[in-house]
Amino acid sequence: MLLRDCHQLSYLRNNRHLSIPMTIGLRLMEPFPDYSDLISNLDESPAMVVNTLRERVQDDLASNSAAWDLIGRALLKLGFKEQGEESINYGNQLRSQNEASDELTVTFESDHIEPTSSSNTLDEDSDLTSQLFEQASELQAQSEVTSNATEQEFSNDAEPILLMSRGKYHEAMDSWTNLIKEKETIGRWNGLAECLDALGYTNRARKARLRASSTPEAREAVANVDLEDLAETVRSRATVPPSRKETINEGIEWYNKGISLLRDGKPSEALGCFEKTLYTRAEDTVELRLRAKIGTADAYSALDRHEEAIRAYVQSYEMSPDALGYAAVFNMGNSYTHLGQYEDAIACLNRSAELNPEKDHRKKVKNIVKQVKALKKASKR
């Protein structure tokens, strides 16, 4: 089995070397993870692009010129001309600064370690409002939700349905919200869910669908997407110039900070540091970018974002086939295990033992390989 989102990998089972032969047309380095997917959705789903990048351009992609350019183009498509142009101009300003990078002048910290297992739960409720679901609960206490809409209800529902057919999901969502405040129906909750899905709020859409079926889990919060507020946020951030010129030394500082955070079991914070190293420093410094890319892959693996981890490991291999150390190969095997690609997982784990022949590590690998083989056997039943 092979990943949908990565180019195919094949491991030579009978060869003692780590076999990550790259087949047909490997993907080029992206300006940041998921860039290609966002570009492909720009014309049809600009709101989704804005929603995906809205927080990241103020955090780990704050100095990424490509991210600012992309969110600016999406805002233009949504009708926010002034904010969109300012975002694009800010991206151009960042790009000019990054081209002025100096040469590498300080040393790196030691290579990667095996991060401890951890999980990361993305909390979509942190910035949501519970008002809509609370009102819905009060309405439900008064009357039973029904799927048989009256003629007047059908007439009212026609407006958001028409907006959705034209791709105006933000306006349709507002319309569904107002209708739900008047009276709950299964169709209205499902209509709201479809809008949320189209705007990239998958978890919120799930909650709306749960509410449609009147389950207890559905009494969670759901948010209105406020693109006007988002545009103002982008405008505010875009008009603030960097406090100082970013240098190559600062890039290495971010890299070393990422390594320390990874050791401390904080892969989410480490990921942001590695991405800042990758996309805002030393465009022509291959070694720094390579180490940061492997760090990104290790962080993804620790966060249980295994498809992204595999993609980053592959990109690292493309840059330098000998770059992956035993810890990175070990983590790669862990990601393959979680994806159910057991043969690839075993190959990586065995290669990790070859790269680090210490007794404790080999013993650890041996035990894990046994577990992976058991999983492989069970999957064939």
C-alpha positions in Angstrom: 0.0 0.0 0.0 1.2 3.5 -0.8 0.3 6.9 0.4 -2.2 8.8 -1.7 -0.6 12.2 -1.2 3.1 11.1 -1.6 4.9 9.8 -4.6 5.5 6.1 -4.4 8.3 4.6 -2.3 9.6 1.0 -2.6 12.0 -0.7 -0.2 14.4 -3.4 -1.6 13.6 -6.1 1.0 16.7 -8.1 0.3 19.2 -5.2 0.3 21.0 -4.2 3.4 20.8 -0.5 2.5 17.9 1.6 3.4 15.9 1.5 0.2 13.9 4.6 -0.4 14.2 4.6 -4.2 12.2 7.5 -5.5 9.9 6.5 -8.4 8.3 8.6 -11.1 8.3 12.4 -10.8 8.9 13.2 -7.1 7.2 16.3 -5.8 9.4 19.4 -5.6 9.9 21.2 -2.3 6.9 23.3 -1.4 7.2 26.8 0.1 5.3 25.3 3.1 3.4 22.1 3.8 0.1 21.7 1.9 0.9 24.6 -0.4 0.1 22.7 -3.5 -3.2 21.5 -2.1 -4.2 25.1 -1.2 -3.2 26.4 -4.7 -5.3 23.8 -6.3 -8.3 24.9 -4.3 -7.8 28.7 -4.7 -10.2 29.3 -7.5 -13.1 27.1 -6.2 -12.6 27.5 -2.4 -10.9 30.8 -1.6 -12.6 30.9 1.8 -11.1 27.5 2.7 -7.7 28.8 1.8 -8.1 31.9 4.0 -9.4 29.8 6.8 -6.5 27.4 6.6 -3.9 30.2 6.6 -5.6 32.8 8.8 -3.9 31.8 12.1 -0.7 30.4 10.6 0.3 33.7 9.0 0.4 35.1 12.5 2.3 32.2 13.9 4.6 29.7 12.2 4.2 31.2 8.7 4.4 34.8 9.9 7.5 35.5 7.7 6.6 33.1 4.9 6.3 35.2 1.7 4.4 32.5 -0.2 1.8 32.2 2.6 1.1 35.9 2.6 0.9 36.0 -1.2 -1.6 33.1 -1.2 -3.9 34.4 1.5 -3.8 37.8 -0.3 -4.9 36.2 -3.6 -7.7 34.3 -1.7 -8.9 37.6 -0.1 -9.0 39.2 -3.5 -11.2 36.5 -4.8 -13.5 37.0 -1.8 -13.9 40.7 -2.6 -11.5 42.1 0.0 -9.4 44.1 -2.5 -7.6 46.4 -0.1 -6.6 43.7 2.4 -5.7 41.3 -0.3 -3.4 43.7 -2.0 -1.7 44.6 1.3 -1.1 40.9 2.0 0.4 40.4 -1.4 2.6 43.5 -1.0 3.7 42.3 2.4 4.7 38.9 0.9 6.8 40.6 -1.7 8.5 42.6 1.0 9.3 39.4 2.9 10.6 37.8 -0.3 13.0 40.7 -0.9 14.4 40.4 2.6 14.9 36.7 2.4 16.9 37.0 -0.8 19.4 39.0 1.2 20.5 36.1 3.4 24.2 35.9 4.4 26.4 32.8 4.7 26.1 30.2 7.5 28.2 31.3 10.5 27.4 29.2 13.5 27.3 25.5 14.3 24.3 23.2 14.7 23.3 21.3 17.8 23.5 17.6 17.8 21.4 15.5 15.5 17.8 14.4 16.1 16.7 12.2 18.9 13.7 9.9 19.1 10.8 12.0 20.3 8.6 10.4 22.9 5.1 9.4 21.8 2.6 12.2 22.0 -0.7 13.2 20.6 -2.1 16.5 19.5 -5.7 17.4 19.7 -6.6 20.4 17.5 -9.1 22.4 19.5 -11.5 24.0 17.1 -13.7 25.3 19.9 -11.1 27.7 21.4 -12.5 30.6 19.3 -16.1 29.5 18.9 -19.4 30.8 20.3 -21.9 28.5 21.9 -24.8 30.9 21.5 -26.3 29.1 18.5 -26.4 25.7 20.0 -27.7 27.1 23.3 -30.6 28.7 21.5 -31.2 25.5 19.6 -31.4 23.6 22.8 -34.1 26.0 24.1 -36.0 25.6 20.9 -35.8 21.8 21.0 -37.2 21.8 24.5 -40.3 23.5 23.2 -41.0 21.4 20.1 -39.7 18.2 18.4 -37.3 18.6 15.5 -38.9 17.4 12.3 -37.7 16.9 8.7 -41.1 17.7 7.2 -40.8 21.4 6.5 -43.9 23.4 5.8 -44.4 25.2 2.6 -43.3 28.5 4.1 -40.2 26.8 5.6 -39.3 25.4 2.2 -39.7 28.9 0.6 -37.3 30.3 3.3 -34.8 27.5 2.8 -34.6 28.2 -0.9 -32.5 31.3 -0.3 -29.4 29.6 1.3 -29.7 26.6 -1.1 -29.5 29.0 -4.0 -26.5 30.8 -2.4 -24.7 27.4 -2.0 -25.4 26.5 -5.6 -23.5 29.7 -6.5 -20.6 28.9 -4.2 -21.5 31.7 -1.8 -21.0 29.5 1.3 -20.3 32.3 3.8 -23.6 34.1 2.9 -25.4 30.8 2.9 -24.1 29.9 6.3 -25.4 33.2 7.7 -28.8 32.5 6.1 -28.9 28.9 7.6 -27.9 30.3 11.0 -30.8 32.8 11.0 -33.3 30.2 9.9 -32.1 27.8 12.7 -32.6 30.6 15.3 -36.2 30.8 14.1 -36.9 27.0 14.0 -34.7 23.9 13.9 -35.1 21.4 11.1 -32.9 18.5 10.1 -32.5 20.1 6.7 -31.3 23.4 8.0 -28.7 21.9 10.3 -27.4 19.7 7.4 -27.3 22.8 5.2 -25.2 24.6 7.8 -22.9 21.6 8.0 -22.4 21.6 4.2 -21.4 25.3 4.4 -18.9 24.6 7.2 -17.4 21.8 5.3 -17.0 23.9 2.2 -15.2 26.6 4.3 -12.8 24.0 5.8 -14.4 23.6 9.2 -14.7 19.9 9.2 -15.0 19.4 12.9 -17.7 22.1 13.2 -19.6 20.5 10.3 -19.6 17.2 12.2 -21.1 18.9 15.2 -23.8 20.5 13.1 -24.7 17.1 11.6 -24.8 15.6 15.1 -27.2 18.3 16.1 -29.4 17.5 13.1 -29.8 14.0 14.5 -30.4 15.4 18.0 -27.5 13.5 19.7 -26.1 14.6 23.1 -22.7 15.2 21.5 -24.2 17.9 19.3 -24.6 20.3 22.3 -21.1 21.6 21.6 -20.3 25.1 20.1 -20.3 26.0 16.4 -18.8 29.2 15.0 -19.8 31.6 12.3 -17.0 32.2 9.9 -16.4 36.0 9.9 -14.3 36.7 6.8 -14.6 40.5 7.4 -13.0 40.1 10.8 -10.3 37.8 9.2 -9.5 40.4 6.6 -9.0 43.1 9.2 -6.7 40.8 11.1 -4.6 40.1 8.0 -4.6 43.8 7.2 -3.4 44.6 10.7 -0.6 42.0 10.6 0.5 42.9 7.1 1.0 46.6 7.8 3.4 45.9 10.7 7.0 45.7 9.3 9.4 43.1 10.8 11.1 44.4 13.9 14.6 43.6 12.6 16.2 42.1 9.6 16.2 38.3 9.7 19.6 36.8 9.4 21.0 33.3 8.8 22.1 33.1 12.4 18.6 33.7 13.6 17.5 30.8 11.3 19.9 28.5 13.1 18.7 29.8 16.4 15.1 28.7 15.4 16.5 25.3 14.4 18.3 24.7 17.7 15.2 25.8 19.6 13.1 23.3 17.6 15.5 20.5 18.6 15.3 21.5 22.3 11.5 21.5 22.2 11.4 18.2 20.4 13.6 16.7 23.2 11.3 18.2 25.8 8.3 16.5 24.3 6.8 19.6 22.7 6.5 18.7 19.0 3.8 21.2 18.2 6.1 24.1 19.3 9.1 22.5 17.6 7.2 22.2 14.3 6.8 26.0 14.2 10.5 26.6 14.9 11.5 24.2 12.1 9.1 25.8 9.6 10.5 29.2 10.4 14.0 27.9 9.7 12.9 26.4 6.4 11.0 29.3 4.9 12.4 32.4 6.3 16.2 31.9 6.5 19.1 31.1 4.2 17.4 30.0 1.0 20.7 28.8 -0.4 21.9 27.0 2.7 21.3 23.3 1.9 22.5 21.8 5.1 20.3 24.0 7.3 17.2 23.4 5.2 17.9 19.7 5.2 18.2 19.5 9.0 15.1 21.6 9.4 13.1 19.4 7.0 14.1 16.3 9.0 13.1 18.1 12.2 9.7 18.9 10.6 9.2 15.2 9.8 10.2 14.1 13.3 7.7 16.6 14.8 4.9 15.5 12.5 5.6 11.9 13.5 5.4 12.8 17.2 2.1 14.6 16.6 0.6 11.5 14.9 0.4 13.4 11.6 1.9 10.4 9.8 1.2 11.1 6.2 2.8 14.6 6.5 5.7 13.0 8.3 6.3 10.5 5.5 6.1 13.3 2.9 8.7 15.3 4.8 11.0 12.3 5.2 10.8 11.7 1.5 11.6 15.3 0.7 14.6 15.0 3.0 15.8 11.9 1.2 15.4 13.7 -2.1 17.7 16.4 -0.9 20.4 14.0 0.4 19.9 10.2 0.5 22.4 9.8 3.3 20.9 12.5 5.5 18.4 10.3 7.5 20.0 9.2 10.7 18.9 6.2 12.8 16.4 8.2 14.8 14.7 9.7 11.7 14.5 6.3 10.1 13.1 4.9 13.3 10.4 7.6 13.4 9.7 6.9 9.7 9.0 3.3 10.5 6.7 4.4 13.3 4.7 6.5 10.9 4.4 3.7 8.4 3.1 1.4 11.1 0.3 3.8 12.0 -0.6 4.0 8.3 -0.8 0.2 8.1 2.1 0.0 5.7 3.8 -2.8 7.6 6.4 -3.9 5.1 7.8 -0.4 4.8 7.7 0.0 8.6 9.7 -3.2 9.1 12.3 -2.1 6.5 12.8 1.3 8.2 13.0 -0.2 11.7 15.6 -2.8 10.6 17.6 -0.1 8.9 17.5 2.0 12.1 19.1 -0.9 14.0 21.8 -1.1 11.3 22.5 2.6 11.7 22.7 2.3 15.5 24.0 -1.1 16.6 23.9 -0.3 20.3 22.4 -3.2 22.3 19.5 -1.3 23.8 18.4 0.2 20.5 18.6 -3.1 18.7 16.6 -4.8 21.5 14.0 -2.0 21.2 13.8 -2.4 17.5 13.5 -6.2 17.7 10.5 -5.9 20.0 8.8 -3.4 17.9 9.3 -5.4 14.7 7.6 -8.3 16.4 4.6 -6.2 17.2 4.5 -4.9 13.6 4.6 -8.4 12.2 1.8 -9.4 14.5 -0.2 -6.4 13.2 0.5 -7.4 9.7 -0.6 -10.9 10.3 -3.8 -9.8 12.0 -4.6 -7.4 9.1 -4.7 -10.3 6.7 -7.3 -12.3 8.6 
